[in-house]
Amino acid sequence: MAELWSLRGLSWRELARRTCRKSWDDEIFGQSARMALYFFFALFPMLLLLLILLGESASGSEWRQALLDSFKQVLPRDASDLLTATVQQLSVTAVLGVGAIVAALYAAWGALNGTWAMMTGLNKAYEVEEKRSWRRVLLILFGLTISLGILGLIALGAIVYGNRAGNILGRHLGMSAQFEFLWRIAQWAVIIALLLFSFAVVYRFAPNLKDRRWQWSIPGAAIAVALWVPSTLVLRVYQEHLGSSRIYGNLNAVAMLLLWLYLTGAAIFVGGEANSEIEKAAAEAGHADVRDAGEQRSGGEGSSDL
C-alpha cells in the first residue's frame, strides 16, 4: 500500500500533468455533461420516491429535515432552495399508486443512463473497450445504481442518527459551541469516508477491468474527493458573492444544480484518469502486477479469473 501511494514512481506534479492531458484527450468534460443531464432527470422522481418511503416511517419528518439540511450544506444556495421547494411541494402531492410507478420509471431511466455514461467514460479513461456481455453490463448497471443509492441513504442516516447522538451527548455532557462544532466535523468526516468508498466502488466495478483489487481504486477515489469538495465550495462562494442570476435569470437555480452535477462527474472521471496513469507508470517501471494500456489487467471479459 505504501508503494501504491508513492504513485509508482510518479511525482504529484507529473501525475497532474499526465492526468490533465489525458482528461482533455478523452473528452471527459463532454461525458460529464452527459452524465449530469441524466442524473438531473433522475433526481426529482428519486426525491418523490424517497418522500413516499419516508412518509411510511415514524421518523419521516426527521429524515426529511436531514435531507433539506444536507442540501443547504452542500449545494449552492439557489440550487438548495430549488430542491427544498421541490421537496416541500412533493411532500404535499406525493401519492401512492400510478404516480409512484411513473416516478420509479423516470428515476430508473435517468439513473441507469447516468450510470451507463459513467461506465462509458471510465472505459475511455482506462483505455479499454466495452466487451462484457449485455447481461453482465445490465447487472453492473443495476448493481452500481442501487449500491450508490444505498450509500446515499447511509450518509443521510449518518446525519439523522448523528444529530440524535449529538443531542443525547450534549444533554449529558453539557452542550457547548465547541462540542457542537466538533460533532459536526465528525459527522461530515463519516460522510466524506462514505463518498471516498463510493468513488472506489465505481472505479472497481464500472470499467471493463477484470482484476478488481482495491489498491487500484483508492488513489483516484481520494483525488476525486479532493477535487469535489473544493469545487463544491468554490461554486457556493461564486453563487453567493458573484452570482449568475443576471445571466440565467429565473433559471439560475437549475443552471447551478446542473453545474454542480457536472463538476461531480468531472471529479469522478479525473480520478479515473489518475488511476489509469498510476497503472501506466507502474507498467513503465516494470511492475509485474499491472496491466498495459488497453489491456483488461487480467484478461477482461472472457477470463475465468474473478
PyMOL commands that set and color helices and strands:
alter all, ss='L'
color gray80, all
select helices_A, chain A and resi 2-5+7-9+12-25+28-55+60-74+77-93+98-125+134-173+177-205+214-216+218-242+245-284
alter helices_A, ss='H'
color red, helices_A
deselect
rebuild
show_as cartoon
